[in-house]
Amino acid sequence: MTKYLFLLISFTSLAQSPFYGKLRYYHMSSENGPQLPAYAANAISAEIGYKHKFKKYWTAEAASSLTSSFLNSNSVPTSRYEIGLFDQANPSNQTLLTRIEKLNLQYAKNNFKLTVGRQVINTPFINPQDGRMRPSAVGGMYGQYKHWEFAYLYEMSPRGTMGWSSVASSVGYYPVGINTMGQKSSYAGQLKSNGILITGFNQQINKSLGIKFSNLFVDQISNTAFIQVENQKKIGNSRLTLGIQAIKQHALGNNLFDEKNQHAASWGLKLALENKRWSTSINFNQISSEGRYLMPREWGKDPFYTFMPRERNEGFGGVKAVVIRGMYQFPKLQLKIQPSVGYFNLPTVDNYTLNKYGMPSYLQSNIEINWDAKKIAKGLDVQFVYVNKSKRGDTGDNPKYILNKVDMGTWNFIVNYTL
């Protein structure tokens, strides 16, 4: 109890201008099928930062996070979900964990902005990600000029980890799956890279047409190009959006992550109708069978239209996915409800060439509730997420293809307080 009081006292005493603070509580529990284990864990974290603007165009920022996680039992978490609340590199460590999350200098003038140092960025392939305690952070240079963005990154601190490492060493904290020969992948700690180059732009051509492009070059590992085009049309008080996106990926050299000069391709469609109160969309994505789509899970979530929180389609080829989403807001209550359901048709679990993680086809249903509780306390918000996944492919009743993958549900309750 003492360490949690320390977190709270530190947060409330320092979170004042020019200091800022963010407090986060997370409860997660997962239920598997009959005769399979269940898991539950809790975590609390605080980010305490300092941001100071000087000499008109310059800003310096430093922020440190403190996290403490604890199980509902004394065992080390083995669930692929609950382990994300701990230090992924050392899950048995349940003491107060610290991380220097931001330490950067920024120059901003007119339409140009450049940030150098440790920071959090949001791009199609490298982003804070959708959950857990602390976001993924990067070290390097990230700049924006008008509609363009560019970056060189040399170090990473993935979500669910407390330390910093080189780009190459950051790959392999999360489960590595199997290689194309059906053996456990051996790339963790074996990769080499001089860093990451990102180029891209995001431009609204006119009132209806927008284009987004991003290219991720990972030295000695892979190059991945992403393009997305969306066209909007106003229909009464609503807006109709038609979107298309495509990804093309090439391995660089014969490295252990992108094996044997693999190639991968993906394309997706979105049709959405929305207004100020509600929205609905149908989304489709296909990954070709020419190879696995591979992107380190340590770096960010999938950019696919069909992405659903708590699951990924990274590591697979020959995928067809359909997701239907909805959203409804209650303005007076500051409440938003977002249901979604998706069907993901994957290669068979013994298709090692295209199925990295031995995941069967599945049906996933999510319900997400977000409450902006600023009437109770400014900066307070509450989130609830429930995820259910049921198998739609053959597992041979082998638990390794079921446990923490399908025929399961996971509950997430999150409280955020920002000063």
C-alpha positions, 0 to 999 in steps of 0.5 A: 500500500505504501508504494501506491500512496507514494505514486499518488502523493508524487503525482498530486504534488508535482502535477502543476504548471509547468509540470503536468501529470497523468494517472492511470489505473488498469484492471484486466481479467481473461477467461478461457474455456473449460479446464483452461486457466483464467487470469487477472491483474491490476496496475497503476501508473503515473507520468510526471512531466515538465514542459517549458517553452523558451526563446519563442520557438524552442520547447524542452520536455522531460517526463518519467513514468512510474508503474506498479502491477500486481496479480490476483494471485502469486503466480507470474502472468502467462496470459499474453494479455495480462503480461502487458501490464508488467515489464515484458522483459521481466514479468516477475518484477512487481515492484515500482517500475520507472522509465524515462519516457520523454527527454527531448528538445523541440523547435517549431516555427510556422509550418515546421516542427522538429523534435529531437530525443525521446518522445512518443510519435503516432504513425501508421506502423510506429504508434503508442498502441491501443492499451496497457499501461505505458505507450511505446516511445522512440528515440531519434528525430521526428519532424513535420513540414506542412503535410509532410513527416520525416524521422530517423529513429535509433532507439525504442522503448516498447509498451510493456517494457521499462528500458530502452534498447536499439531498434534491432534489440527492441524486436523480440520482447513479445512472443516470436512465434514460429519460422516458415519451417515450423520451428520457434523463431530465433530472431530475438537478440540476433538482428542488426540495424542502423535504425529506421527512416520514416517518410510520409505525408497526410494531405486533404486535397480538397473538401472531399478527398484526402491522401495519406502515405507512409514509408517505413525503412528498417535498415537490414530488415524490411521496407514497408509502404502504405497508402490510403485514399478517402473520399467523403460526401455529405448526405443531409446531416451525415457524411459518407466516406469511402476509403481504400488502403494498400500496403506493400512490404519487402524484406531486406537481405536474408534476416531472421525476422523477414525470412528468405527475402519475403514479400507481402501485400495487403489492401483494404476497403472502408464504407462509413456513414456518420454524423455528430451523434452516431457512426457505422462502417463496414470494413474489409482487408485482405493479406495476400498469400505471397508471404507473411505481413511482418511488423514488430508488435513491439512498435505499434498496432496494425494500420488495417481498417479491420484492426480490432483492439486486443488482437492483431493480423500481423504475422499472417498471409492469406488473410481475409477479414470483415469488420462491422463497427458502430458508435453512438454518443449520449452528449448529456451523459458524455458517454460513447458506446462502440460495438464491433464484430469481425470475422477473420479467415486465417490459414490453417494452424499447421500452415507454417509459411503463412501462420506465424502464431498458430492462430485459427480463424476466429470471430471477434466481438468487442464492446467499448464504453467511454465516459468523459467524467469531467463533470466529476473531475476535470481530466477524468475519463473511464473506459470499459472494453470487453472482447470475446473471440470464438474459433472458426477454424480447426485446432485439433483440440490442441490447447496451444492453439486455443489458450489465450487465443480463441474461445475466450473473453477478456475484460478491461476497466481503465481510469485515466486522470490528467492534470 
